[in-house]
Amino acid sequence: MYDTDKRDFVDLLQGTMETYHRPITPAALRIWWAALVSYDLAELQAAFHRHITDPDQGRFPPTPAAIVAQMVDATGVIGADEAWSLVIGAMDEAATVILTDLMLEALAVSQARTQWQYDKVGARMAFKSAYDRLIGIARIQGRKPIWQVSAGWDAERRADAVRLAMEGGRLTHDQARRYLAPPDSTAEGQAIAGLITGKVVELPDNATRERLAALRASLASKATGPNPVQVRKDQIALRKREALEFIESRQ
């Protein structure tokens, strides 16, 4: 909120507290303002409304903490159990998962990834404890979680995960673009890519089939040819032997 929102906030708070027959003092107003100033006024108005209409919580006068708890929808914070269900995927180093910065931070702080190898229940409890602490801080700060990519080594599964997250609105196009290969609009280009990925692609004509057959043979010959890394190692070993023989011949 801004200083210009103070009057509206005071009206909101006083009106709410009068509903519960609880007058509010200037000192209490200052505490409320300090606790909630980082939030947007419109989001606070919605949170106050959720509180007073909640069948359970609405029976009691709100506290700053109670209003922050009602800000879950506004901040987009996911609960610990749902967060853990997403984090489990990160235990597979091949898999790409889409997590929030809070989940990734809790995963690192709790060391749940390491603990998962020998104590899955303990890993879950450690993650949830760390995550609950972090979302508590985030709600007080009015910090909204940011979805990020935790990339695994399987490129094909990575592309699928990123594409689904983008379609679901969890990643922007700019965030996803770096993980998605640019599409090749030509049929020949798609067919060449198929030689590498193993995916079958319909070839357009005989001339293209012949060119790709030649390319396939070329790739096969290169694959079965000498390993350039090993050739280089052999050359270095040979030079070392020659140098030693020369030194011994001079002694």
Buried (B, 14 or more C-beta within 10 A) or exposed (E): BEEEBBEBBBEBBBEBBEEEEEEBEEEBBEEBBEBBBEBBBEBBEBBBBBBBEBEEBBEEBBEBEBBBBBBBEBBEBBEBEEBBEBBBBBBEEEBBBBBBBBBBBBBEBBEBBEBBEEEEEEBBBBBBBBBEEBBBEBBBEBBBBEBBBBBBEBBEBBBEBBBEBBEEEBBEEEBBEEBEEEEEEEBBEBBBBBBEEEEEBEBEEEEBEEBBEEBEEEEEEEEEEEEEEEEEEEEEEEEEEEEEEEEEEEE
